[in-house]
């Protein structure tokens, strides 16, 4: 994982590369970027549902989101249906502990996702005809 300083430098570099594109390519880049970038605010709101993995789905991290959701549902099943408070509670606590860094680093995670998205949009816009 990169530091915020490294992410800022990479974003600046990408923006400089976008400035070198033709006007039509810049417009295509802007269209692609607008459709693909994610909001840190939305990610933060979804973090309140962190046990369900909604924030992972938002950043297209499907496998992690499904694993999170399945583990949470399994722990709830154990707690409610099987009345296994120890196992269900321990599983729910484990999911929560694993997800705490996501809660604390949400701005950094979204910024890193957006950098990757910008890089992808730049490649696609650069391939478009001038």
C-alpha positions in Angstrom: 0.0 0.0 0.0 1.3 3.4 -0.9 1.5 6.5 1.4 -0.8 9.4 0.8 2.2 11.4 -0.4 3.0 8.8 -3.0 -0.6 8.8 -4.1 -0.6 12.5 -4.4 2.5 12.5 -6.5 1.1 9.8 -8.8 -2.2 11.7 -9.2 -0.2 14.8 -10.1 1.8 12.8 -12.7 -1.4 11.4 -14.2 -3.0 14.8 -14.4 0.1 16.1 -16.2 -0.2 13.2 -18.7 -3.9 14.1 -19.2 -2.9 17.6 -20.1 -0.7 16.3 -22.9 -3.7 14.6 -24.6 -5.5 16.2 -27.5 -8.7 18.1 -26.6 -11.0 15.3 -27.8 -9.0 12.8 -25.8 -9.2 15.0 -22.7 -12.9 15.2 -23.1 -13.1 11.4 -23.4 -10.9 11.1 -20.3 -13.1 13.5 -18.4 -16.2 11.4 -19.4 -14.6 8.2 -18.3 -13.2 9.6 -15.1 -16.6 11.1 -14.1 -18.3 7.8 -14.5 -15.7 5.7 -12.7 -14.3 7.7 -9.7 -15.6 6.8 -6.3 -16.5 9.2 -3.5 -14.8 8.9 -0.1 -18.0 10.1 1.5 -20.1 7.3 0.1 -17.4 4.8 1.1 -17.4 6.2 4.6 -21.2 5.9 4.8 -21.0 2.3 3.6 -18.4 1.6 6.2 -21.2 1.9 8.8 -22.3 -1.4 7.3 -18.8 -2.8 7.5 -19.8 -6.2 8.7 -21.9 -6.7 5.6 -19.0 -5.8 3.3 -20.9 -3.1 1.4 -17.8 -0.8 1.2 -15.9 -3.6 -0.6 -18.6 -4.0 -3.2 -18.4 -0.2 -3.8 -14.7 -0.4 -4.7 -15.3 -3.5 -6.8 -13.6 -5.8 -4.4 -16.1 -8.5 -5.0 -14.4 -11.5 -3.4 -13.6 -9.7 -0.2 -17.2 -8.3 0.0 -18.7 -11.8 -0.5 -16.4 -13.3 2.1 -17.3 -10.5 4.5 -21.0 -11.0 3.9 -20.9 -14.8 4.2 -18.9 -14.7 7.4 -21.3 -12.1 8.9 -24.4 -14.1 7.9 -22.8 -17.3 9.3 -22.0 -15.6 12.6 -25.6 -14.2 12.8 -27.0 -17.7 12.0 -24.9 -19.1 14.8 -26.0 -16.4 17.2 -29.7 -16.5 16.5 -30.6 -19.9 15.1 -28.1 -22.2 16.7 -27.9 -20.2 19.9 -24.1 -20.6 19.8 -23.1 -17.3 21.3 -19.5 -18.2 21.8 -18.8 -19.3 18.2 -21.1 -16.8 16.6 -19.8 -13.9 18.7 -16.2 -14.9 18.1 -16.7 -15.0 14.4 -18.5 -11.6 14.4 -15.7 -10.1 16.5 -13.1 -11.5 14.1 -14.8 -9.9 11.1 -15.0 -6.6 13.0 -11.4 -6.7 13.9 -10.3 -7.4 10.4 -12.5 -4.6 9.1 -11.4 -1.9 11.5 -8.5 -0.8 9.2 -11.0 -0.2 6.4 -12.9 2.1 8.7 -9.8 4.0 9.7 -8.2 4.3 6.3 -11.2 4.9 4.1 -9.8 8.1 2.5 -6.5 6.4 1.6 -8.3 3.3 0.2 -10.6 5.4 -2.0 -7.7 7.6 -3.2 -5.7 4.5 -4.2 -8.7 3.1 -6.0 -9.3 6.4 -7.8 -5.6 6.5 -8.9 -5.9 3.1 -10.5 -9.1 4.2 -12.1 -7.5 7.4 -13.5 -4.7 5.3 -14.9 -7.2 3.0 -16.6 -9.2 6.0 -18.0 -6.0 7.6 -19.3 -5.0 4.4 -21.2 -8.5 4.2 -22.7 -8.7 7.9 -23.6 -5.1 7.8 -25.1 -6.2 5.0 -27.4 -9.2 7.0 -28.7 -8.8 8.8 -32.0 -7.8 12.4 -31.8 
